Amino acid sequence: MDQQHQAYWKANIKLVISCLVVWGTVSFGAGILLVDFFNQFHIGGYPLGFWFAQQGSLITFLVLIFYYAIRMNRLDRHYGVNED
């Protein structure tokens, strides 16, 4: 593999890992580890810790899907591997 393909792959893996860290932090950290702290606050009558555990990780995952797609399109154009 040449230098450009290695740089593209490295950038892709870095993006995937950063997205997984964000998702893991929100779902595991906010929904499990910090649930007692977040339960002090309420949204729509439900404790915030419950909201993070039930909805927050799903919404974060959906946002990360769109973020990943946008960033990958930029990476594809930058490294000349876009599908246009």
MODELLER restraints for C-alpha pairs under 7 A, 6 or more apart:
rsr = mdl.restraints
at = mdl.atoms
rsr.add(forms.Gaussian(group=physical.xy_distance, feature=features.Distance(at['CA:8:A'], at['CA:79:A']), mean=6.53, stdev=0.5))
rsr.add(forms.Gaussian(group=physical.xy_distance, feature=features.Distance(at['CA:19:A'], at['CA:64:A']), mean=6.45, stdev=0.5))
rsr.add(forms.Gaussian(group=physical.xy_distance, feature=features.Distance(at['CA:23:A'], at['CA:57:A']), mean=6.66, stdev=0.5))
rsr.add(forms.Gaussian(group=physical.xy_distance, feature=features.Distance(at['CA:23:A'], at['CA:60:A']), mean=6.43, stdev=0.5))
rsr.add(forms.Gaussian(group=physical.xy_distance, feature=features.Distance(at['CA:23:A'], at['CA:61:A']), mean=6.33, stdev=0.5))
rsr.add(forms.Gaussian(group=physical.xy_distance, feature=features.Distance(at['CA:26:A'], at['CA:57:A']), mean=5.96, stdev=0.5))
rsr.add(forms.Gaussian(group=physical.xy_distance, feature=features.Distance(at['CA:27:A'], at['CA:52:A']), mean=6.97, stdev=0.5))
rsr.add(forms.Gaussian(group=physical.xy_distance, feature=features.Distance(at['CA:27:A'], at['CA:53:A']), mean=6.35, stdev=0.5))
rsr.add(forms.Gaussian(group=physical.xy_distance, feature=features.Distance(at['CA:27:A'], at['CA:57:A']), mean=4.71, stdev=0.5))
rsr.add(forms.Gaussian(group=physical.xy_distance, feature=features.Distance(at['CA:30:A'], at['CA:49:A']), mean=6.83, stdev=0.5))
rsr.add(forms.Gaussian(group=physical.xy_distance, feature=features.Distance(at['CA:30:A'], at['CA:52:A']), mean=6.22, stdev=0.5))
rsr.add(forms.Gaussian(group=physical.xy_distance, feature=features.Distance(at['CA:31:A'], at['CA:49:A']), mean=5.74, stdev=0.5))
rsr.add(forms.Gaussian(group=physical.xy_distance, feature=features.Distance(at['CA:31:A'], at['CA:50:A']), mean=6.98, stdev=0.5))
rsr.add(forms.Gaussian(group=physical.xy_distance, feature=features.Distance(at['CA:31:A'], at['CA:52:A']), mean=5.02, stdev=0.5))
rsr.add(forms.Gaussian(group=physical.xy_distance, feature=features.Distance(at['CA:31:A'], at['CA:53:A']), mean=4.08, stdev=0.5))
rsr.add(forms.Gaussian(group=physical.xy_distance, feature=features.Distance(at['CA:35:A'], at['CA:49:A']), mean=4.44, stdev=0.5))
rsr.add(forms.Gaussian(group=physical.xy_distance, feature=features.Distance(at['CA:36:A'], at['CA:49:A']), mean=6.88, stdev=0.5))
rsr.add(forms.Gaussian(group=physical.xy_distance, feature=features.Distance(at['CA:38:A'], at['CA:48:A']), mean=5.21, stdev=0.5))
rsr.add(forms.Gaussian(group=physical.xy_distance, feature=features.Distance(at['CA:38:A'], at['CA:49:A']), mean=4.74, stdev=0.5))
rsr.add(forms.Gaussian(group=physical.xy_distance, feature=features.Distance(at['CA:39:A'], at['CA:47:A']), mean=4.64, stdev=0.5))
rsr.add(forms.Gaussian(group=physical.xy_distance, feature=features.Distance(at['CA:39:A'], at['CA:48:A']), mean=5.14, stdev=0.5))
rsr.add(forms.Gaussian(group=physical.xy_distance, feature=features.Distance(at['CA:39:A'], at['CA:49:A']), mean=4.83, stdev=0.5))
rsr.add(forms.Gaussian(group=physical.xy_distance, feature=features.Distance(at['CA:40:A'], at['CA:47:A']), mean=6.84, stdev=0.5))
rsr.add(forms.Gaussian(group=physical.xy_distance, feature=features.Distance(at['CA:41:A'], at['CA:47:A']), mean=5.83, stdev=0.5))
rsr.add(forms.Gaussian(group=physical.xy_distance, feature=features.Distance(at['CA:41:A'], at['CA:48:A']), mean=5.48, stdev=0.5))
rsr.add(forms.Gaussian(group=physical.xy_distance, feature=features.Distance(at['CA:42:A'], at['CA:48:A']), mean=5.16, stdev=0.5))
rsr.add(forms.Gaussian(group=physical.xy_distance, feature=features.Distance(at['CA:73:A'], at['CA:82:A']), mean=6.90, stdev=0.5))
rsr.add(forms.Gaussian(group=physical.xy_distance, feature=features.Distance(at['CA:76:A'], at['CA:82:A']), mean=4.54, stdev=0.5))
